[in-house]
Amino acid sequence: MIRLELCDLCGATFPRDDAVRGYVPDSSSVSRRNDWYDGLRLVTACRADHFAELRETYRRRPYTEEELWAAKMTRALTQGPPALSVVELQCRTGLHEPEIRRAIAWHNSHRGPGAVP
């Protein structure tokens, strides 16, 4: 049986062994298993030129520390018991209080229309 992959650019399916993969910087991305990969997104393409286009798209996307910190906080709040204090968030995210406050401000300023306050 041939295992298939999906191109992150064009949506084509292709054999997994033909995939072109790599990490690109993305401040919205955090790893569920290994925080060493926080801020990196694994992308998959069907060919080298599609991978190059994906890499360029992410290169042009702003990399915002506050977005990364907000993603780390979301991970901490959705995995395990909810954190109730800044100190608990500091322990679970590795962030300092000023970073947590900046992440909250960033998150609040980027919420979509109609979001519950």
C-alpha positions in Angstrom: 0.0 0.0 0.0 1.3 3.4 -0.9 1.1 6.0 1.9 0.1 9.4 0.7 1.0 13.0 1.7 -0.8 16.2 1.0 1.1 19.3 -0.4 0.7 22.3 1.9 0.8 24.6 -1.1 -1.4 23.0 -3.9 -3.3 20.3 -2.0 -2.2 17.6 -4.3 -1.7 14.1 -2.9 1.5 12.2 -3.7 3.5 9.2 -2.4 5.0 9.9 1.1 8.5 8.9 -0.1 8.4 11.8 -2.6 7.7 14.5 0.0 9.9 17.6 0.3 9.8 18.6 4.0 11.4 21.2 6.2 10.8 23.6 9.1 10.0 27.2 8.5 9.8 30.0 11.1 6.2 30.6 12.3 5.5 32.4 15.6 2.0 30.9 15.7 3.3 27.4 15.8 4.1 25.4 19.0 4.9 21.7 19.2 2.6 19.4 21.2 5.6 17.2 22.2 8.8 19.1 22.1 9.1 22.8 22.9 12.5 22.9 21.1 10.3 23.2 17.9 8.2 26.1 19.2 8.2 28.9 16.6 8.8 26.4 13.8 6.3 24.8 11.5 6.9 21.6 9.5 5.7 22.0 6.0 5.3 19.3 3.3 5.4 19.9 -0.4 5.0 17.7 -3.5 8.1 19.2 -5.2 11.1 21.4 -4.4 9.7 24.5 -6.1 6.5 24.2 -4.0 8.6 23.9 -0.9 10.6 27.0 -1.9 7.3 28.9 -2.4 6.1 27.8 1.1 9.4 28.8 2.6 9.2 32.3 1.0 5.6 32.8 2.1 6.6 32.1 5.7 9.7 34.2 5.4 7.5 37.2 4.5 5.1 36.5 7.4 5.9 38.7 10.4 7.5 36.7 13.3 6.1 38.1 16.5 7.4 37.0 19.9 4.1 37.9 21.6 2.3 35.6 19.2 4.7 32.8 20.1 4.2 33.5 23.8 0.4 33.5 23.4 0.6 30.1 21.6 2.7 28.7 24.4 0.1 29.9 26.9 -2.7 28.4 24.9 -0.8 25.1 24.9 -0.3 25.3 28.7 -4.0 26.1 29.3 -5.3 23.4 27.1 -3.0 20.6 28.3 -3.5 19.5 31.8 -5.3 21.4 34.5 -6.0 25.1 33.8 -3.5 27.5 35.2 -5.1 30.0 37.6 -2.3 32.4 38.3 0.6 34.2 36.6 3.1 32.1 38.7 1.5 28.9 37.4 1.7 30.1 33.8 5.3 31.1 34.4 6.1 27.5 35.6 4.2 25.9 32.8 5.5 28.1 29.9 8.9 29.2 30.9 7.8 32.8 30.3 8.3 35.7 32.7 5.4 37.9 33.9 6.1 40.8 31.5 6.1 38.3 28.6 2.8 36.8 29.8 1.2 40.2 30.0 2.5 41.2 26.5 1.2 37.9 25.2 -2.2 38.5 26.7 -2.3 42.0 25.2 -1.2 40.7 21.8 -3.9 38.0 21.9 -6.6 40.4 22.9 -5.7 42.8 20.2 -5.8 40.1 17.5 -9.1 38.5 18.4 -11.6 38.3 15.6 -14.8 40.3 15.3 -17.6 38.9 17.4 -15.3 37.2 19.9 -16.6 37.0 23.4 -14.7 39.4 25.7 
